[in-house]
Amino acid sequence: MAGRHSRPRRFSSPTGIAATAALGVILAVGGTVGAVQLTSGAEAERPAAVDLAPTGVPTSAAPTSPTASPSTSSSPSPTASPKATRSTQAPSRSKPRTATPKPTATRTSTARPVVDTGSCGASFYSDGQLTANGETFDPSAMTAAHKTLPFDTKVRVTNPATGKSVTVRINDRGPFIEGRCLDLSRAAFAAIASLDAGHVEVRYEVLG
């Protein structure tokens, strides 16, 4: 008897094809479920991590409280700005003030009193010689000669025509010409009149 060769059966009917597809789906789902279980079991067997941080120190910094953070606003809060305060004024401030009078400078009058006045003619001289009181005559000094006034007497001589005045000191005797009572030095005469005049009518005041 000849041997028979086995041949795989082929499902050519629709029912056989459907059964084959269902079997493949079952096998695929079962394999996936088993893989998931194996993975979860392996992760469950991992040893727990050991915390090496000291028990007294927190492992993580506590989150900063929002209220403790500095304000990022550039403008200060109206309530935080200082208010200007004025100190109470002293009671004397409420009283009316009066200006303190400034001290006035007092001048001591050095003007000499007039003891005698008169009018006469006056001339000048400029020759170098000794004066009656023994001085050397100086034509540039404010001096004059008089017939009777004491030496060192001060006399103010004024030319009414020009209004100019000069004060001279008596240190000599003269003049010996009729109508003249004063002989001035050259500089004293030039202070009140022109030297070309030679002589002028003057008003004199004897100062005490």
Secondary structure, 3 states (H helix, E strand, C coil): CCCCCCCCCCCCCHHHHHHHHHHHHHHHHHHHHHHHHHHHHHHHCCCCCCCCCCCCCCCCCCCCCCCCCCCCCCCCCCCCCCCCCCCCCCHHHHCCCCCCCCCCCCCCCCCCCEEEEEEEEEEEECCCCECCCCCECCCCCCEEECCCCCCCCEEEEEECCCCEEEEEEEEECCCCCCCEEEEEEHHHHHCCCCHHHCEEEEEEEEEC
